[in-house]
Amino acid sequence: MKTIKLTTNFKSLLPALFLNFTILILWPVYATNDVWVDNGDGTVSDVATGLIWEQILDGSANNYSEAITYCDNLSLAGYTDWRLPDVKELTSVVDYRNYQPAVDAGAFPATNNIEFWSSSEFASDTSQAWRVDFVDGRVIASNKAVDNLARCVR
């Protein structure tokens, strides 16, 4: 969170009260990750988190269960321990400086302007899970029967 401190002196407006107060305004400042390493094998590494991501997608849209199965069965770059990322991990790929898609196109070429599943279920309704919209980086709950893309991580 970024904090901005605004101090207002109301002495000129209310001379009899001599009020001074401070207002704190908080809003999220999204970190963007500029530390991607193209491994040259269809994967990209995030130096900040240590995660390795599937770089090039197969383009198949899947429901939530199929997306989990796809990642669990993925064999890529000599690794078989791939999984569907949780929502926090998936949002670490978002680059809020970009739009349509909101991602580093150098690290993740040909990323579609579409939603990607996370493994995180919606707490109050487990028929839904969180997804990230790579048009602009929004995080949205969606019915698990809906088809979205999957980008696997290890």
N, C-alpha and C positions, 0 to 999 in steps of 0.2 A: 504494500500500500504506500502511496505517496501522500505525504501530509503537507498541507498548505496552511500556514498560520496567517489569519487576517485579524489585525487588531484595530478596533474602532474606538475612537474617543468621542463621546457624545457631549463633551463640555460645551462645545459651541451650539449644540442643538438644545440641550437641557441644562442650562447653567446652574440651576438650583440643585440638580441631582448629582452632577459630576460622575457620570457612569463611565466605566471602562470595562470592556469585556473582550474575550478572545473567542473566535469561532474556528473550529477545526473542521476541515473538509477532507474526507477520505475517499479515494477511488482507486480501483486496481490499476496498476501499471504492469502490463504484460511483458514478461521477459521474452526475448526472441533469441533463438539459438543460432549463433553464427559459427558453430564449431562442428560441422559435418565432415566426415571423412568418407569419401567414396572408396570402398574396399575393392572395387573392380571385379566383383563376383556376384553382382545383383543385390548387394547389401550396402547399407550406409551406416556408419557408426556415429553415435552421438557422444562426443568426448565429455560433455558435461555430466551425462547420466550414466555412461557406460553401456547403454542399450545399443543393440544392433537391430536395424530395421530392414524389412523387405523393401527394396528400392523400387522395383518395377512390378506393377500389379498385373494379375492375369485378366482383370477387367470384369470378372464374373460377380454379379450381385447375388447375395445370399441372405436368407433370413438369419436371425441371431444364432440359432442352433447350428446351421450349416456353416456360418462364419467361424464358430468355435472349432468345429470339426475340420474345416479347411486349414486353419492355423496349426491345430494339433497334428495334422498329417503332413504338413509341409516339410519337404526335404530340400534345403537350399544352402548352397555354399559349404557343403559338408556338415551341416547342422540339422538335427532332427528335433530339437527342443523348442520349437517355435510355439507361440501362443498368441491369443488375441489380447491386445493391451488393455489395461484399465483406462478409465477416462482421464486420469491425471497424466498417465504416460502418453496417451494419444494427443492431448492438448499440447504436450511439449513439442510436437512436430509442427504445430500451427505457427505461421509467421504472420503476425497481425499487421505487418507493413505491406503485405501483399493482399490482393483481392482477386478472386476467381482465377486461380485457386489461392487460398491463404496458406501458402507453403513455399519453401525455398525450392524453386523449380530446378536449380542446379543439382541439389541433393535428391530431389524426388521428381524426376522428369515425367511428363505425361500424367500427372495427377489430375483426376477429373474433378469438376465442380459438383461434387455429390457428397452425400453423407457416408461416413465410415462408422462401423460398429465399434464399440468398446465392450469389454467384458463386464463392465459395471452395471449391475441391475439397479433399477429405480427402487429405492428403499420402500416406498409406500405402496407400490404396485409391481410385483415381480413378473407380471406379464409384459412389462416394459423394461428397456435398457437404455443407457445413455449412448448417444451417438454424437459425432462431431461433424458439422457441416463445413466442408472445405471451400465453400464459396467465400465465407467470411469468418470462419472459426467459431461460430456459435455452437454451444453444447445444448442438445435437445433430447428429451426422453421420447422414445418411439416404441410402438408395439413391436414385439419380437417377431411377429409374422411378416413384417415389412422387409423388403429386400434392400440392402445397403451393401457397400463394399467392405472388404476387410484388408487391413494392412497389418501384417504379423510382425511380432517383435520377439527378441530373445535377450 
